[in-house]
């Protein structure tokens, strides 16, 4: 089994893979361009996904399985992958801890007026009259109730929140008090103090949130997007803020990244932004490789993949 990695791994991690799977041949590169010389021999490619294009699929004549070391799949050449019958898995689930922490930390940041207190500190201003609120005993609607959403709902329960999950299927899950299908999204939005979007980028989720959705929210609601930026048009969101349909937006993802320096979101008084960092963690790659190892053991034993198998038609 010839395995080509275009993911930057530590020497310790490379040696671990070779020791754990002595029957496989591993070659390690830092990017897909370096790896092109070995693509014709590759049975398996380990990649971040965004570097892989149709040309590489054509070059990899023996390719049987692509392991994507991320959860996002929106840049994968699925049409070519499907035509070849190549299996795809990803690292779904490795973001759940850090992204759940991000959401709670940012909601606390806004409700507890941390930005105001920081500015006051720099100005040496002692002001005990700054008003702030508690996130406890609120209602959180999580749109995209997968692994990350479940972990966020679990933590929200520690703050005695009511948790509502929204998904295509409306499948009941233990951490959610109520679940809705996306067809009944507005019913879930109406109840929410916090709306957290964890949607992937697919044809079905492109500009998913419309003006009517923001009109359905509470005027004091916070909208937090840490899924994909193209789930909502910036103009739609800015209109919702300016017309006081919602109180605040916390954004980690955007339609265009990096966000242009002249974009109105930068200076909007009701927006708190971070540069697409909610999924970052020093444990990111080790967690992804753990998933890869579980699948590789299964694949070497019986040519079956057991975790995070992607449907090429749906893209997730």
N, C-alpha and C positions, 0 to 999 in steps of 0.2 A: 504494500500500500504506500503510494508516494504522496506525501502531504506537503503542500506549499503554503507557507504563512507569509502574508504581507503585513502583518501586525507587529509592531515593535514590542518585543518581549524581553524581559531581563534574562541574563545568562542563566540564572538559577531556574527560571521557569522553562527555558529551553531544555536544560539538562533534565529537569523533572519529566517533561514529556517524553524525551528519548529513553529515559530509564523505565518509565511506566509502560511504554509501548515499544519494546525492543524489536518486534516483528515489522514495525513501520519505519519508513525512511522519511525523516523530516528535513526540509530545507527552509531556512529562515531569511526573509528579506525585510527591508524597511518600508517598501512601497511596491505597488503593482508594476511599475516600470522596470525596476530591478528584477522582478520575478518573471518577466516575460520569457526569458530564456528557458525556464523550466515549466512553463504552462503546458506544453504539449504532453508532458509526462505526468501531470497532476491527476490523481484520483480524487483528492480532496483539496479545497482551497480554504484557508482561514483568512478572513478579511474583515475590514470595517464595513465593507459593502458599498460605500460611496465612491470608491475608486474603480469598481468593477463595471466595465461597459460591454456592449455586445461583441466588440472585437476580441476581448479576452475570452469570452465564452466560445467563440469560434476557434481560437487558438488552442484551447484546452480540450483536445479531442477525446481524451479519456475521462473527462471530468464526470463524477457521479454525485458529488455532494459539496455544497458550499456552506461553510459555517461563518455566519456573520457575527462579529464581536460587537454587536450593538442591538438595540431593539428596533430602531427605525429602519424601514425597508423601502422608503419612498423613492430612492434613486436606483434601485436594482432593475436590471434589464429582464424583467420577468417573462416577456414574450419569447425571448430567445432561450431562456432557461426552461420554460415549459415545453417548448418545441423539442428540446433535447431530453426531456424527462429527468432533469437533474434535480436532486433533492436539495432543499434549503432549510436550514435551521438558524435560529438567532439566539440572542442572549436575553430574551425576555425574562424579567424578574430580577435582573441584577441592579435595576434602578430603584427598587421599591423602598429601600431604607433611606437613601439620601434624598429622594424626591418627596417622600412623606415628611421627612424632617424639614426640607425646604418650605413646603406649603405651610406647615404649622409655624415655622419661624417667621415667615413673611407676614402671615396674618397677625401674629403677635406684634411684629414690628410696626404695622399700621395701627392696630388697635391701641397699643401702648404708647404711641407717639414717639417712638425711639428717634426718629429723624429730627423732630423738634428739640428733643432733649440734647441730642448731639450738637445741633447748631447753637443751642443755649450754652453748652459747655465751652465751645470754641469762642463764644462771645463773652464768656465769664458772667453769664446772666443766670441768677438764681430765681426761678419762677416755679412756684408750687401750684399755680392755678391752671397749668396746662391740663385740659380734660382728656381722659382716656377711658377705654372700655375693656370689658372682659370678653374673651372668646368662649368662655364656658357657657354651657346651656344654650347654645345657638343651634341652628340647623345648617348642615353642610350637604349640598348636592354635588355629587361627583359624577361628571359626565365622562364616561370611559371607565367602567367599574371592573377593570381587569386586575392584574396582580398588584400594580402600584395603587390603584384605587382602593383595593381591599386593605392594603397596609395603612393607607392614610385614614380610612374609616376606622380601623382598629385603634389607631392612636387618638383619633378624634373622640372616641368613646371615653378615653381617660379624662377628657374635658367635658364629659357628660353631654356631648352633642347628640342630636338626632341626625342620623346619617341616611342619605337617600342616594341610591345608585341608579345610573342611567346607562343602558347598553342597547345594542340592536336586539338582543334576545329577551331582555328583561329578566334574565335568570336570577333566581333568589340566591343570595349569598349571606353567609353567617354574620358578617360585619355590618350589614345594611338593615336598617329598620324598615325601609320601603324600597322597592325597585320599580322602575318604569322602563318601557321600551322607548327608543328615540322618537317614535310616533307620538308619544305623550310627554314630550320634553317639557312643555310649558307647565304642566301640572307639577313637575318636580322643581322647576325654576321659581314658581310663585311662592314656595315655602322657604326658600333658601336665604339665609344671611350671608352664606359664602357659597359661591359657585366655582368649583374647581374643574377646569377642562384638562383632560389627559388623553385627548383624542389623537390617534395617529393621523398621518397625512395620506389620504386615499381619495379616490374619485368621489366617494360618498361623503367625505368630511370637508371637502373644499368649500370654504366660506359657509360652513355649517350654521353658524349663528347669524340670524337675521335681525333686523330692527325690532320685529315683533317679539323676539325672545327677550331682548333687553327691556322692552316695555312690560313684559310679564314679570320681571324681577322686582323685588322690593326697592324702593328708592334709596334705602340705606345699605343695599347689598354690595359686597365686594366680589368682583369677577377676577379669578386668578387663572391664567393660562400658562401651563408648563408642559403642554402636549406638543402641538405644532402650530406655528404662527399663521398658517394659511387657513385655520379653522374660522377666522373672523377677519373681515376687512378692517383696516385701520380707520377708515372713514366711518364705518358703522359704529365702531367702538367709541371713537371720539364724539360722535353725535350723541350716543347714549350718555356719555359723561357730561357733555355740555348741556344737554336737555334734562339733566338730573334724573335720568331713568335708573341709574345706579350711582353709588357714592364714590367708588374707587376701583381702579384696575391695577392688578399686580401682574406684570408681564415678564416672562423669561424667554419667550419665543416670539418671532416676528415674521411677517410676510417676506421681508428681505433682511438677510443677515450677512454682514453687520448692518445695523440700522443706519441709514444715511444721516450725516451730521445735521442736515437741515430738516429732518423729519419733525413734525409737530409733537410727537409723543415725548421727545426728549424733555421738553420744558412744560409739559402739561401738569398743572398743579394737582390733578387727581390721579396721577399715574406714578407707580413705583416700578422701576425696571431693573433687571439683571441681564447679563449678556449670555443667555443660554447656558447656564451653569448648574441648573437644578439636578441634573443627572451625574454630575462629576463627583468622583470619590477616589481616594487612593486605593480602594479595594475593587475598583471597577474591573480591571483586567483579570486579577485573580478569580473573581466570581465568574467572569465569562469563561475562563479556561476550565474551571470546575465543571461547568455545563458541557463544554466541548468534550472533556474527558469522559463524562457519563455517557454521552452519545457515541463516542469513539469505541468504548468498550462494547457497547451493544452492537455497533456496526461491524466490528471485527469478529464478533461471535456469531451473529446471525444475519448480517446485512440489514438490520432494522435500526431506525432512529427512534428514541423513546421520549425525547423532550423537545418542546418548542419547534415542531415541524410546521413549516409555513405553507399556506395555501397560495399558490402563485396567482390564482384568479382574484383573490381578495387582497393579497399583498401583506397579509399578517396571519 
